[in-house]
């Protein structure tokens, strides 16, 4: 079941990437980065996330915050892969369970696809520590689009064992 969800999320990400490549190529010159191209215009009034979106983003946010230890060399590669797997699982959960209207859904995909891509990159190559910054950058867009009460609260502090068990 877990593999099916990961496959579904990966297929969604691949489908969005393919659709983005099929669009007009002149639009790419108008933007500074691919992330800007994928982003939906920030709404005048932020959207209210549903419960699965709030839960999934908090899971992803916590895992990405813990990966700061990996960036500083205080976490083992297997633990970093575990956190990237948690991000991937949270994204898969959101793809499967969030029920949003078209506009907020498009904005959410602009956040989740880069987040999933970076998590998969870290899992594939744990030496690619820059993927952590990519995940953090993707998550940073969430409060621009969604009015999630409690999002600005600090991520729960949890001491994790930094060496392999």
Secondary structure as the mmCIF struct_conf table of DSSP 4:
data_model
#
loop_
_struct_conf.conf_type_id
_struct_conf.id
_struct_conf.beg_label_comp_id
_struct_conf.beg_label_asym_id
_struct_conf.beg_label_seq_id
_struct_conf.end_label_comp_id
_struct_conf.end_label_asym_id
_struct_conf.end_label_seq_id
HELX_RH_AL_P HELX_RH_AL_P1 UNK A 2 UNK A 22
BEND BEND1 UNK A 23 UNK A 23
HELX_RH_3T_P HELX_RH_3T_P1 UNK A 25 UNK A 30
BEND BEND2 UNK A 31 UNK A 33
HELX_RH_AL_P HELX_RH_AL_P2 UNK A 34 UNK A 38
HELX_LH_PP_P HELX_LH_PP_P1 UNK A 39 UNK A 43
BEND BEND3 UNK A 44 UNK A 45
HELX_LH_PP_P HELX_LH_PP_P2 UNK A 46 UNK A 46
STRN STRN1 UNK A 47 UNK A 47
HELX_LH_PP_P HELX_LH_PP_P3 UNK A 48 UNK A 50
HELX_RH_AL_P HELX_RH_AL_P3 UNK A 51 UNK A 66
TURN_TY1_P TURN_TY1_P1 UNK A 67 UNK A 67
HELX_RH_AL_P HELX_RH_AL_P4 UNK A 68 UNK A 71
TURN_TY1_P TURN_TY1_P2 UNK A 72 UNK A 73
BEND BEND4 UNK A 75 UNK A 75
HELX_RH_AL_P HELX_RH_AL_P5 UNK A 77 UNK A 97
HELX_RH_AL_P HELX_RH_AL_P6 UNK A 102 UNK A 124
TURN_TY1_P TURN_TY1_P3 UNK A 126 UNK A 127
TURN_TY1_P TURN_TY1_P4 UNK A 129 UNK A 129
HELX_RH_AL_P HELX_RH_AL_P7 UNK A 130 UNK A 140
TURN_TY1_P TURN_TY1_P5 UNK A 141 UNK A 141
HELX_RH_AL_P HELX_RH_AL_P8 UNK A 142 UNK A 145
STRN STRN2 UNK A 146 UNK A 146
TURN_TY1_P TURN_TY1_P6 UNK A 149 UNK A 152
BEND BEND5 UNK A 153 UNK A 153
HELX_LH_PP_P HELX_LH_PP_P4 UNK A 154 UNK A 157
BEND BEND6 UNK A 163 UNK A 163
#
